Amino acid sequence: MQQANRVAKNTLILYGQMAITVVLSLYTTRLVLAALGTQDFGIFNLVGGAIAMLMFLSAAMASASQRFMSFSSGEGDIIKQRQIFNISLKMHILIAFIMVALLEVLGFFLFDGALNIAPDRIETARFIFQCLIVSTFFTIVSVPYNAVVNAHENMLFVAVLRSLEVLLKFLIAIFITYVAQDKLYVYGLLMALIPITLFFIRQLYGHRKYDEVVINFKKYKQKALFKEMFGFAGWSVVGSSTSMIANYGQGIIVNIFFGTKVNAAQGISGQVSGQLGAFANIMLRALNPVLAKSEGAGNRDLMLKASMIGSKFSFYLLGFFYVPIMIEMPYVFGVWLKEVPEYAVVFCSLLLVRNLIEQLFLTLNSSIEAVGDIKQYQIISSILNFMPLVATYLFFSLSFEPQVMYIIFICYAFLKALIVLYYSKIKCGLSIRFFITKVSVPCVFVFGSTYLLGLIPNYLMQVGFYRFLIVGIVSVLSFIVLLWFVGLAQNERNMIRNLLNGIMNKIKIK
């Protein structure tokens, strides 16, 4: 119960942050698209995608560092935590230099005819690429500091830093709206400065706040621990590297066959997916340290129980926001954007379906990582990651429409789910039958039923704000009722009652 309260508290803190940042982020996208235009916005997403794909890599490395930090926190060993921090920092500095070198080499190929960019915008695209390479170095080196903050479950600091990042992006969007110079040039330069600023804030905060954040590579070294961490991080990077190559490869293949305007549609769908997905991923950020600490303390049953509850609730949080948006997406895009790129609506709809499938099994990935034996799992995952990319190229070569790419990735998500279930069973002892009957079936039923009920006013009413409002009301009420009576088990309803009673009692005391 104490862990549930802690997860709930951290989740509420992050939701408070999201309430501020989601609307601001989406409005920022509107300003940037209007200021840059469809072509330059597509160029930034295409070139920036080469850097953005490293966020997948950064997340994998952060996951590896956080796993060891949280695991040792469960063991209660401060010396080991300092060793982990120093080893992690040393590894990430090395990785950062390697990534910069690889990106420089990649740049020669990308801007030598590989990308479909207008000749008069090539030099600007090159400049943006170089600026973002510099910021990438600082993003990677920030990972050990992120791991410490997450291991301590300090979600208030995470929320403040995320709010600052979104605010800076909003101010940049306003600035480029009125700037007289090349807007794409200025936008790329200013966006590259944000990760550098955030790195120094994380570094200053970490050294002042946490005892384990002490840099001394000679004193805090341990060969056996280094080997274990390097092996774990290495296999995590292998899995994430193939994933990020596949994701960025989508953009390149789309660019080759359809040009930067369809890349702009990709960028828009990615923005919506990212902002809506953040609501569910917030819970995972609060939950992942608990999983690793439980495994570190030798409590496998608690780890699995927390993982399955996390799967249900993160899916429900995602589904809650997805239903009205998916039903009314053409209207929402029309209100949100001055100019809606072609394919943006269909791209986004299919991407949200893929996200729902992946979300249902996402905490099981964290469970496998918490146990630590990930080599075989990452090898299989790495092989699978390339399959959609190859299939997409083949279908585009046969003159299929751009949206076939997302249909392929939906099929891939189902296949990946089967792999995750299998390895959760053999590595963690998960009961697949229990997971399907108690987690998957209720989740799919609640979402599917809510979606069908939301379609009723959508078909009966004319397009407009009132229809959007009624669809939203019907979806929300239906979702809550179905969730309470069908989607939750009795112990989960009791847990929610206890949490609400605890909150009300604190309010009454104050």
C-alpha angles and dihedrals in degrees: 000000000000091000091047090053091049093049090047092049093049091045092052091050091053092045089055087055092046092052087063102037105043096063090041092050094050092047089049089056089052091052094046094048091048092047098045100033126225096288098050091040088054091049092052092049091047096048094034088050090070086061096035090058087065088065086071088053092045090051091051092050091045089051091052093048093044092049092058093041093051093041092053090044087058087052091049096227112145094182091054090048090055090048090051092049094050094045090047093049092048091049094049095049088054092046091048092057091046092050092050090052092048092048091051089054091045090053092062091058097040096053097039096080100298095105123062098231127143111259093238091058099046096093093049090049089051091052092050090050092054093047092051092049089060092049089047090062091057093043092057094045088052091064098090090051090050089050092054093049092048093045088056088048090232095162093160090068090044089053094048093049093047090049090051091051093051092046091052091050090050092051090049090051091053091046096053090048088069103027116116097208127079100307095206091051093051093043093053093048095049094044089054091057094060098074090047091054093047092050093059091047091052092047094050093046095046095051092048098042110037130055094210092058096091120131112218112131094182098049100039103049128121120175097204092049091046090053092049094047093043091051093048094044091044094056091043089053091048091055095043094043092058090045094051092045089052092048095047090041088063089062094048094048091047089048093051094050103031111015136232096310091068088045086059089056088052090051093051094048089048091053093053093044092049096049096045092042090053090071091064097035090057089071090050091053089054093042103046096072089052091054093051093044092050091051090045089054090051096249103132094162092057090047092054093044091051090047094054093045088049091052092054098044096042089051091048091050090051094045092048091063097032100060101066092036093051093048095046100031098125090053093044093050091048092054095040101048131045089210118025110207116232113265092016094116097047092042091052095046093053092043091055090053090053091049092053092054093048093045092060091063101031098102089053087064088056090049092054090049091048090057088050104216098113106138099101093038092053093047092055092043091050092054092048093049093069096049097081091048093054092044091049092053091049093049093047089050087057090055098255119159120265094253091068086080092067092045088056091050091051089056089048091052090058091050092047090051091058091051092050092050092050095051092043087058098048097037103034104022094244117170104231092197091052092048093050096045098039101033114017100040096048091046095050092044094051094046096043094047093047091049092052092049091049090054092063097075088036090063097037100049136059120255112273147089095298092054090048090050094049092046088051094049094046092047095048096046093044092048094050094048095045092044094053099044101032111012100054130062119227094258090051091052089050090050091053091048091052092048092049091046090051091051093047092049091052090049091051092049091052 
